[in-house]
Amino acid sequence: MRVLTDEHVSPVVANTLQSEGIDAVTLYDTPISGKDDPAVLEFANEHEAMILTNDLDFITQQFVDDADHWGILFYEDQRTSRSDIVRSVHNALSILRPEDTRNEIIHIPDGWL
């Protein structure tokens, strides 16, 4: 599965995921860098990517509920270490199938460390 890291996520996370064989890209390396959240969700959908974010808008706003999406990987605490984020994403993606994540919000690192 492909992962798009939101602007609130360090680009180092996407780079580390890539080094572990996960198809990941940081929002900063896309043409939609700086765009609003609905545009990010649309871009992720067009590229069949899950969004890795800690932006509460992705779990509280209607635009997400109204959209068909590939999944949201959400971590709440901005102090979560990069290594815990990477490990959690890696563990979740090693178990979950695309049909498990479709239109779902998966909270990490909760239970994924």
FIKOLZA-1660 file (N, C-alpha, C; in steps of 0.1 Angstrom, whole numbers, plus 5000, padded with zeros to 4 digits):
% residues 113
   i   px   py   pz ch aa at
   1 5008 4988 5000  A  M  N
   1 5000 5000 5000  A  M CA
   1 5009 5012 5000  A  M  C
   2 5004 5022 4994  A  R  N
   2 5011 5035 4993  A  R CA
   2 5007 5044 5004  A  R  C
   3 5017 5052 5009  A  V  N
   3 5014 5061 5020  A  V CA
   3 5019 5075 5016  A  V  C
   4 5010 5085 5019  A  L  N
   4 5013 5099 5017  A  L CA
   4 5014 5105 5031  A  L  C
   5 5025 5111 5034  A  T  N
   5 5027 5117 5047  A  T CA
   5 5023 5132 5046  A  T  C
   6 5014 5136 5055  A  D  N
   6 5009 5149 5055  A  D CA
   6 5019 5159 5059  A  D  C
   7 5016 5172 5057  A  E  N
   7 5026 5183 5060  A  E CA
   7 5030 5184 5075  A  E  C
   8 5022 5178 5084  A  H  N
   8 5026 5178 5098  A  H CA
   8 5036 5167 5102  A  H  C
   9 5038 5158 5092  A  V  N
   9 5047 5147 5095  A  V CA
   9 5061 5150 5089  A  V  C
  10 5071 5148 5097  A  S  N
  10 5085 5150 5092  A  S CA
  10 5088 5142 5079  A  S  C
  11 5094 5149 5069  A  P  N
  11 5098 5141 5057  A  P CA
  11 5107 5130 5060  A  P  C
  12 5114 5130 5071  A  V  N
  12 5122 5119 5075  A  V CA
  12 5114 5106 5076  A  V  C
  13 5102 5107 5081  A  V  N
  13 5093 5095 5082  A  V CA
  13 5091 5089 5069  A  V  C
  14 5087 5096 5059  A  A  N
  14 5085 5091 5045  A  A CA
  14 5098 5085 5040  A  A  C
  15 5109 5091 5042  A  N  N
  15 5122 5086 5037  A  N CA
  15 5126 5073 5044  A  N  C
  16 5123 5072 5057  A  T  N
  16 5126 5060 5064  A  T CA
  16 5116 5048 5060  A  T  C
  17 5104 5052 5058  A  L  N
  17 5094 5042 5053  A  L CA
  17 5099 5036 5039  A  L  C
  18 5104 5045 5031  A  Q  N
  18 5109 5041 5017  A  Q CA
  18 5121 5032 5019  A  Q  C
  19 5129 5035 5028  A  S  N
  19 5141 5026 5030  A  S CA
  19 5137 5012 5035  A  S  C
  20 5125 5011 5041  A  E  N
  20 5120 4998 5046  A  E CA
  20 5111 4991 5035  A  E  C
  21 5111 4997 5023  A  G  N
  21 5104 4990 5012  A  G CA
  21 5089 4994 5011  A  G  C
  22 5085 5005 5018  A  I  N
  22 5071 5009 5018  A  I CA
  22 5071 5021 5008  A  I  C
  23 5061 5020 4999  A  D  N
  23 5059 5031 4989  A  D CA
  23 5053 5043 4996  A  D  C
  24 5062 5052 5000  A  A  N
  24 5058 5064 5008  A  A CA
  24 5063 5077 5001  A  A  C
  25 5056 5087 5002  A  V  N
  25 5060 5100 4997  A  V CA
  25 5055 5111 5007  A  V  C
  26 5063 5121 5008  A  T  N
  26 5059 5132 5017  A  T CA
  26 5051 5142 5008  A  T  C
  27 5042 5149 5014  A  L  N
  27 5033 5159 5007  A  L CA
  27 5042 5169 5001  A  L  C
  28 5053 5172 5007  A  Y  N
  28 5062 5183 5003  A  Y CA
  28 5068 5180 4989  A  Y  C
  29 5068 5167 4985  A  D  N
  29 5073 5163 4972  A  D CA
  29 5062 5161 4961  A  D  C
  30 5051 5167 4964  A  T  N
  30 5039 5166 4955  A  T CA
  30 5035 5180 4950  A  T  C
  31 5028 5180 4939  A  P  N
  31 5023 5193 4934  A  P CA
  31 5012 5200 4943  A  P  C
  32 5008 5193 4953  A  I  N
  32 4997 5198 4962  A  I CA
  32 5002 5203 4975  A  I  C
  33 5015 5204 4977  A  S  N
  33 5021 5209 4989  A  S CA
  33 5015 5223 4992  A  S  C
  34 5010 5225 5004  A  G  N
  34 5004 5238 5008  A  G CA
  34 4989 5239 5005  A  G  C
  35 4984 5229 4999  A  K  N
  35 4969 5229 4996  A  K CA
  35 4961 5225 5008  A  K  C
  36 4948 5228 5007  A  D  N
  36 4939 5224 5019  A  D CA
  36 4937 5209 5020  A  D  C
  37 4932 5205 5032  A  D  N
  37 4930 5191 5035  A  D CA
  37 4921 5183 5025  A  D  C
  38 4910 5189 5020  A  P  N
  38 4902 5182 5010  A  P CA
  38 4910 5179 4997  A  P  C
  39 4919 5188 4993  A  A  N
  39 4928 5186 4981  A  A CA
  39 4938 5175 4984  A  A  C
  40 4943 5174 4996  A  V  N
  40 4952 5164 5000  A  V CA
  40 4945 5150 4999  A  V  C
  41 4933 5149 5005  A  L  N
  41 4925 5137 5004  A  L CA
  41 4922 5133 4990  A  L  C
  42 4919 5142 4982  A  E  N
  42 4916 5139 4968  A  E CA
  42 4928 5134 4960  A  E  C
  43 4940 5141 4963  A  F  N
  43 4952 5136 4957  A  F CA
  43 4956 5122 4961  A  F  C
  44 4954 5119 4974  A  A  N
  44 4957 5106 4980  A  A CA
  44 4948 5096 4973  A  A  C
  45 4936 5099 4971  A  N  N
  45 4926 5090 4965  A  N CA
  45 4930 5087 4950  A  N  C
  46 4934 5097 4943  A  E  N
  46 4938 5096 4929  A  E CA
  46 4950 5087 4928  A  E  C
  47 4959 5087 4938  A  H  N
  47 4971 5079 4938  A  H CA
  47 4970 5066 4947  A  H  C
  48 4958 5063 4951  A  E  N
  48 4955 5051 4959  A  E CA
  48 4964 5050 4971  A  E  C
  49 4965 5061 4978  A  A  N
  49 4974 5062 4990  A  A CA
  49 4966 5065 5003  A  A  C
  50 4971 5058 5013  A  M  N
  50 4967 5062 5027  A  M CA
  50 4974 5075 5031  A  M  C
  51 4967 5082 5040  A  I  N
  51 4973 5094 5045  A  I CA
  51 4978 5092 5059  A  I  C
  52 4991 5095 5062  A  L  N
  52 4996 5095 5075  A  L CA
  52 4996 5109 5080  A  L  C
  53 4989 5111 5091  A  T  N
  53 4988 5125 5096  A  T CA
  53 4985 5125 5111  A  T  C
  54 4987 5137 5117  A  N  N
  54 4983 5139 5131  A  N CA
  54 4974 5152 5131  A  N  C
  55 4969 5155 5119  A  D  N
  55 4959 5167 5118  A  D CA
  55 4945 5162 5121  A  D  C
  56 4940 5167 5132  A  L  N
  56 4927 5164 5137  A  L CA
  56 4916 5165 5126  A  L  C
  57 4918 5174 5117  A  D  N
  57 4907 5176 5107  A  D CA
  57 4904 5163 5099  A  D  C
  58 4914 5155 5098  A  F  N
  58 4912 5142 5090  A  F CA
  58 4904 5132 5098  A  F  C
  59 4901 5135 5111  A  I  N
  59 4892 5125 5118  A  I CA
  59 4880 5132 5123  A  I  C
  60 4879 5145 5122  A  T  N
  60 4867 5152 5127  A  T CA
  60 4859 5160 5117  A  T  C
  61 4864 5162 5105  A  Q  N
  61 4857 5170 5095  A  Q CA
  61 4848 5162 5086  A  Q  C
  62 4838 5168 5082  A  Q  N
  62 4828 5161 5073  A  Q CA
  62 4834 5158 5059  A  Q  C
  63 4844 5165 5054  A  F  N
  63 4849 5162 5041  A  F CA
  63 4855 5148 5041  A  F  C
  64 4860 5143 5052  A  V  N
  64 4865 5129 5052  A  V CA
  64 4853 5119 5052  A  V  C
  65 4843 5122 5060  A  D  N
  65 4832 5113 5061  A  D CA
  65 4825 5111 5048  A  D  C
  66 4825 5122 5040  A  D  N
  66 4818 5122 5027  A  D CA
  66 4826 5116 5016  A  D  C
  67 4839 5114 5018  A  A  N
  67 4847 5109 5007  A  A CA
  67 4850 5094 5008  A  A  C
  68 4852 5088 4997  A  D  N
  68 4857 5074 4996  A  D CA
  68 4872 5075 4996  A  D  C
  69 4879 5069 5006  A  H  N
  69 4893 5070 5007  A  H CA
  69 4900 5057 5010  A  H  C
  70 4913 5057 5008  A  W  N
  70 4921 5045 5010  A  W CA
  70 4925 5043 5025  A  W  C
  71 4922 5052 5033  A  G  N
  71 4925 5050 5048  A  G CA
  71 4933 5062 5053  A  G  C
  72 4931 5064 5066  A  I  N
  72 4939 5074 5073  A  I CA
  72 4946 5067 5084  A  I  C
  73 4959 5069 5085  A  L  N
  73 4968 5065 5096  A  L CA
  73 4970 5077 5105  A  L  C
  74 4964 5077 5116  A  F  N
  74 4964 5089 5125  A  F CA
  74 4971 5086 5138  A  F  C
  75 4980 5096 5141  A  Y  N
  75 4986 5096 5155  A  Y CA
  75 4983 5109 5161  A  Y  C
  76 4979 5108 5174  A  E  N
  76 4974 5120 5181  A  E CA
  76 4985 5129 5187  A  E  C
  77 4995 5122 5193  A  D  N
  77 5005 5129 5200  A  D CA
  77 5017 5134 5191  A  D  C
  78 5018 5147 5190  A  Q  N
  78 5029 5152 5181  A  Q CA
  78 5043 5148 5187  A  Q  C
  79 5043 5144 5200  A  R  N
  79 5056 5140 5206  A  R CA
  79 5060 5126 5203  A  R  C
  80 5051 5118 5196  A  T  N
  80 5054 5105 5192  A  T CA
  80 5067 5105 5184  A  T  C
  81 5076 5096 5188  A  S  N
  81 5089 5096 5181  A  S CA
  81 5088 5091 5167  A  S  C
  82 5097 5096 5159  A  R  N
  82 5097 5092 5144  A  R CA
  82 5098 5076 5143  A  R  C
  83 5107 5071 5152  A  S  N
  83 5109 5056 5151  A  S CA
  83 5096 5049 5155  A  S  C
  84 5088 5054 5165  A  D  N
  84 5076 5047 5168  A  D CA
  84 5065 5049 5157  A  D  C
  85 5065 5060 5151  A  I  N
  85 5056 5062 5139  A  I CA
  85 5059 5052 5128  A  I  C
  86 5072 5052 5124  A  V  N
  86 5077 5043 5114  A  V CA
  86 5074 5028 5117  A  V  C
  87 5077 5024 5129  A  R  N
  87 5075 5010 5133  A  R CA
  87 5060 5007 5133  A  R  C
  88 5051 5016 5138  A  S  N
  88 5037 5014 5138  A  S CA
  88 5031 5013 5124  A  S  C
  89 5036 5022 5115  A  V  N
  89 5031 5021 5101  A  V CA
  89 5035 5008 5095  A  V  C
  90 5048 5005 5097  A  H  N
  90 5053 4992 5091  A  H CA
  90 5045 4980 5096  A  H  C
  91 5043 4979 5109  A  N  N
  91 5035 4968 5115  A  N CA
  91 5021 4968 5110  A  N  C
  92 5014 4979 5110  A  A  N
  92 5001 4980 5105  A  A CA
  92 5000 4975 5090  A  A  C
  93 5009 4980 5082  A  L  N
  93 5008 4976 5068  A  L CA
  93 5012 4962 5065  A  L  C
  94 5020 4956 5074  A  S  N
  94 5023 4942 5072  A  S CA
  94 5012 4933 5075  A  S  C
  95 5001 4938 5082  A  I  N
  95 4990 4930 5086  A  I CA
  95 4977 4933 5078  A  I  C
  96 4975 4946 5076  A  L  N
  96 4963 4951 5070  A  L CA
  96 4963 4949 5055  A  L  C
  97 4952 4946 5049  A  R  N
  97 4950 4946 5035  A  R CA
  97 4943 4958 5030  A  R  C
  98 4944 4962 5018  A  P  N
  98 4937 4974 5013  A  P CA
  98 4922 4975 5017  A  P  C
  99 4916 4963 5016  A  E  N
  99 4901 4963 5019  A  E CA
  99 4899 4965 5034  A  E  C
 100 4909 4963 5043  A  D  N
 100 4908 4966 5057  A  D CA
 100 4909 4981 5060  A  D  C
 101 4916 4988 5052  A  T  N
 101 4918 5002 5055  A  T CA
 101 4909 5012 5047  A  T  C
 102 4902 5007 5037  A  R  N
 102 4893 5015 5029  A  R CA
 102 4883 5022 5038  A  R  C
 103 4883 5035 5037  A  N  N
 103 4874 5044 5045  A  N CA
 103 4875 5042 5060  A  N  C
 104 4886 5038 5065  A  E  N
 104 4889 5036 5079  A  E CA
 104 4899 5046 5084  A  E  C
 105 4898 5049 5097  A  I  N
 105 4908 5056 5104  A  I CA
 105 4915 5047 5113  A  I  C
 106 4928 5045 5111  A  I  N
 106 4936 5036 5120  A  I CA
 106 4945 5044 5129  A  I  C
 107 4943 5042 5142  A  H  N
 107 4950 5050 5151  A  H CA
 107 4964 5043 5154  A  H  C
 108 4974 5050 5152  A  I  N
 108 4988 5045 5156  A  I CA
 108 4994 5054 5166  A  I  C
 109 5003 5051 5174  A  P  N
 109 5009 5037 5175  A  P CA
 109 5000 5027 5183  A  P  C
 110 4989 5031 5187  A  D  N
 110 4980 5023 5196  A  D CA
 110 4980 5008 5191  A  D  C
 111 4986 5000 5198  A  G  N
 111 4986 4985 5195  A  G CA
 111 4994 4981 5183  A  G  C
 112 5001 4990 5177  A  W  N
 112 5009 4987 5165  A  W CA
 112 5024 4987 5168  A  W  C
 113 5028 4990 5180  A  L  N
 113 5043 4989 5183  A  L CA
 113 5048 4975 5185  A  L  C
% end
